[in-house]
Amino acid sequence: MQPTKHSQADLLAQVDLLFEDSIALKRKVQQTQAPIIIQMAEVIAEALRLGGKILLCGNGGSAADAQHIAAELLIRLRPHVNREGLAALALATDPSSLTACGNDYGFETYYERMVCTLGKPSDILIGITTSGNSPNIIRALQAAQKKQLKTLGLLGCDGGKALEACDLALVVPSKTTGRIQEVHITVGHILAELVEDLLQKSGHLTF
């Protein structure tokens, strides 16, 4: 059986459609959830001002997004902004602990265990899940609430069960994983830039 051949015009049309879908979704989030993004940035900046740290967790591409956002905070986002690091830690970066917990206690408990062990009331947990229903993210958010951490969510679909465990949540109104993640990382960059500026304006960060 011969593989289906697609014309260059068909492929270009598909690329255009994917870009337009991504742009439209980002525009919708911009128009409806900008105040939530600002609130999140203010909460993060306040926690850092008071000596807290930002913990982030996700699965798959969302785990990569957690690492990406943590790196922007810990190192820097904008090349012209030279400043001290901001305390941020992605929780999926230790494969030995991850596999040990998965083997001994179950994968769903890993982030929960990390939060219970490393989290302090002055800290923030950012849980990232495109479905809103990832059991390990929900358990981590619930554990964070019990330890009196502020909980923020970057969610998708209708927010799922994770929404109930978030003090603040940005919910991307889509069921398409790729489009949701594209919004999440855009929001992550916006948060990092806003946090830098808020801390600089308050005198807690020098550029």
Stockholm file with secondary structure:
# STOCKHOLM 1.0

chainA/1-207         MQPTKHSQADLLAQVDLLFEDSIALKRKVQQTQAPIIIQMAEVIAEALRLGGKILLCGNGGSAADAQHIAAELLIRLRPHVNREGLAALALATDPSSLTACGNDYGFETYYERMVCTLGKPSDILIGITTSGNSPNIIRALQAAQKKQLKTLGLLGCDGGKALEACDLALVVPSKTTGRIQEVHITVGHILAELVEDLLQKSGHLTF
#=GR chainA/1-207 SS CCCCCCCHHHHHHHHHHHHHHHHHHHHHHHHHHHHHHHHHHHHHHHHHHTTCCEEEECSTHHHHHHHHHHHHHHTCSSTTCCCCCCCEEETTCCHHHHHHHHHHTCGGGHHHHHHHHHCCTTCEEEEEESSSCCHHHHHHHHHHHHTTCEEEEEEETTCTGGGGGCSEEEEECCSCHHHHHHHHHHHHHHHHHHHHHHHHHTTSCCC
#=GC SS_cons         CCCCCCCHHHHHHHHHHHHHHHHHHHHHHHHHHHHHHHHHHHHHHHHHHTTCCEEEECSTHHHHHHHHHHHHHHTCSSTTCCCCCCCEEETTCCHHHHHHHHHHTCGGGHHHHHHHHHCCTTCEEEEEESSSCCHHHHHHHHHHHHTTCEEEEEEETTCTGGGGGCSEEEEECCSCHHHHHHHHHHHHHHHHHHHHHHHHHTTSCCC
//
